[in-house]
């Protein structure tokens, strides 16, 4: 059975209120966690003989399984990579400078991606070319790139900011950029060995 991962904070001072985070985490994210279990339970009994690409119970359940699973993972990474360590440092800073020319160039592109995406912005390490890329993903199960490790996640669906910022997505993105937990991002760099190659 899947479990709702608790938030490491109740609010992020100067960025997200307790109400905003409670609605986002306790209702929306928790709903994805519950749906994974429901979908997987239904998959145990699905009729494989009726499998069809146009429509079948198996197809619909498998599509929604990726949507719910990515919804959980993206939200967990998003909640984990926010905090108060707002100055980039360590290996992630070296990777960003190598692949984007400067931290400022990366930050400008990442923030701009936050204005064009309909769902997510992901700073990912590509296992094929060994480089960082900013990707946008409009829907949980579409737009991700296979063979990439997500290192930093920004949720730009309205539910992530509307209580605190209404329609001011730009202000939300600007403040997100000041509330990144770079220690967590560096932990991922080391965990997945996304290191600077000479």
N, C-alpha and C positions, 0 to 999 in steps of 0.2 A: 504494500500500500504506500502510495506517495505521501510525503509529508510537507506541510507548509513550512518553509524555512523562516525563522523569526527575523525581523528587522534588527540590525545592530544599533538602531537609534529610534527615538520616537519622533524627532523632528530634526531638521538641519538648520541651525540658526542662520538667519539671513538668507535662506534659500527656500526651503519647503516646510510648510506647517504640519503639525501633527494631524490635522484633519485631512489635508491633501494626501499625506503618506498612508493614513489609515484606510481611506477609500481605495487608494491604488493597490496597496499591499493586501489588506484584510478582505477586500471584496473581489477585485478584479484578478489579481495574481492567485489568490486562494481558489478562485473559481476554476482557473486553468488546471491547478493541481488536482482538484476533485474530478474534473472532466477526463484527465488521463486515466484514472482508475476506472471510471465508467466505460470509457472506450475500450480499454484493455479487457475488461470483463465481457463486453459484448463480442470482442474478437474471438474469445474462446468458443463461442457457439455459432459463429457466422458460417453460413453455407458456402463452402469453397467451390461447389459445383456450379454456382450461379455467377461466378466471377466474370465481369465484363467491363471494358474500358469506358463505355458510354455511361452506364450506370449499373452499379451493384452494391449491395450492402458492404462487401469487402472493400471495394474502392472508396466508398464514402468514409468508412471507419479509418482506413489507412491514411487518407488525406487529412482527416480531422485529428488523427493521432500526431502527425507532424506539426499541425497548427498548434495544438495544445502543448506538446512537448517543447517546441521552440518558444511558445509563449511563456512557459515556466522558466526555461533556461535564460532567455533574454532578460526577463524580469529579475531573476536572481542575480545575474551579473551586473545589471543596472543598479540594483539596490546596493550590492557590494562595492561597486566602484565609485560610490559617492561618499563624501565625508568632508574633512577639513584640511587635508594635506594638498593644498592648492598649488604648490610649486613642484613642477616636474623635476625628477632627479634620477640618478642611477642609470641602469641599462636601458630603460624605456626612453629616457631623454637622449641617450646616444643613438638608439635606433631611429627615433624621430628625426634627429638632426641629420643622420646619414641619409634617410630615405626621402625627406622633405626639404632638405637644405637648411632649415632652421626650425626651432620650436614655433616661432611666430607664424611661419608659412603654413605649418601643419595646423595650428590652432585656427587660423583664418579659414582654411579649407574645411576643417571639421565643423566649425560653427556654421559655415555656409551650407554644408550638407544638412545640418539641423533645420535649416529653413526650407530646403527643397524636398526632404524626405516626408513621406506620409506616415511613417511608422518608426523606423529605427535608423540610427547611424552607428556603424561598427568600425572601430579601428581594429584591423585584423592583421595577423602575421601569416603570410602566404608560405606554406611549406614547400611549394614548388620553386618560387623565385627567391625565397628567403628575405622578403622585403615586407614592409608595412604598407597597408592600403586603407583608405577610408572608403567604406561601402555604405550605400543606402539600401534599405529594405522596406518596402511599403507594406508587406504582409508577412507575418511570422514565418510562413513556410514558402515564401518566394523571395528571391533576391539574394539569398546567402550564397557564398562561393564555396564550393567543396574544396577541402584541403587547406582551409584557413582556420587559424585559432583566434577567436575573439579575445581582445585584450581590454577594450574600453567600449562601453555601450551607452548610448544616449537614447532614451525613449522620447519620441516627439509626438506620439499620439496625444490628442487633447486631454485624455484622462490623466496624463502624467502631470499636467500643470494647470488645468482650467480653474480649479478652485482658488488657487493662489494668484494666477496671472491672467485669467479670462482668455482673451484672444491675443495676448502679448507674448507670442512664442519667442520672438527675438530676445526679450528681456529674460525669459526662462533659460534660453540657450546661453546667453551671456553669463548668467549666474551659475549655470551648470559648470561652465568652463572654470569658474573660480572655486568649485567645490568637488573637485576630483580627488579621490583617494589614491594618490600616486603610489603609495606603499602597496596597496592591493594590486595595482596594475603591474608593478615590479615583481610582486609575488607570482603573478601569472607568467610573466616573461621567464622567470627562473623555473617554474614548475614545468613549463612546456619547452624549455630550452630554446626559446626564441631569442638567441643571443646575437650580438654583432659579430659578423664574420669579417675577418680581415681580408 
